Amino acid sequence: MHTNNPRGIALMIGAMALFVGNDALMKYVSQTVPIAQAVFVRSTLVTVVLIAMAAAQDQLRYWHKLRQRDVIVRAVCEGVGSYGYLLALTHIPLAIALSINMAAPLAVLPLAVLLLAEKVGWRRWSALLVGFCGVLLIVRPGPEGVNWFALLALASTFTHAMRDVVTRRIPPAIPSVLVTAVSAMVLTAGTGVLAVYEGWQPMPPDALARMAMAALMVTGAMYLLVVSTRIGEASVITGFRYTALVWGIAVGYAVWGYLPHSSAWAGIALIVGAGLYAAHRERLRRTAKA
């Protein structure tokens, strides 16, 4: 596919906007609908859309290949990480949850060393340490106690990092849309059990409409993300993932009137800086190997 960095950047920014829109809608809906039930409804809609996309692309004939261990492990990591993140999101500000989640690329480093035997130099380890300091500034553990939902968001970040590492081991012959569909199915099944256990509650029509919109947003975001990474150079477009923080802060202020505290701003700066530097070092490493 022809390289088009300006378009790739635009699509990446659009994908991040849609991801934040999905998060904001789910956070808003959770005020009236239990989060497990809300995630179940949204994930069911996402699963239907993904299967329809796979059918339209004639990819369902590869369904038998999805029984591989890495596909299943990835789906479980995706399900656990996504539900943990959304549960944390119902109790902490959108901008804070997003900021913690932006540390996922850094969390990949130690997991890649352990699971993929990748070589990581001292510069990228230093970036990981700086990024972790940024997370501490955002979480702000102190004498008054720890925000356990912020720690849940951090645990979900590591779970998503595990998902990303395992994804690298999945054979390219398995279509991405099917891998994503399996992950959506696992999340649907898990949250369905939780929703039944907690007791199903009636949902107002406006909440259903917002969940449907969230499903369309997250599906569109995944599609734009794939296209952007295929047509743009990774070294150019990767940094624009952090525009999610700009969207998150703007939406959080517009809807809930929240702005990050001063130490959170410092933490965000450290996470973004460390992430960009780690991506830069990874690009240099790959260039040297080429």
Order of alpha helices (4+ residues) and beta strands (2+ residues): alpha-alpha-alpha-alpha-alpha-alpha-alpha-alpha-alpha-alpha-alpha-alpha
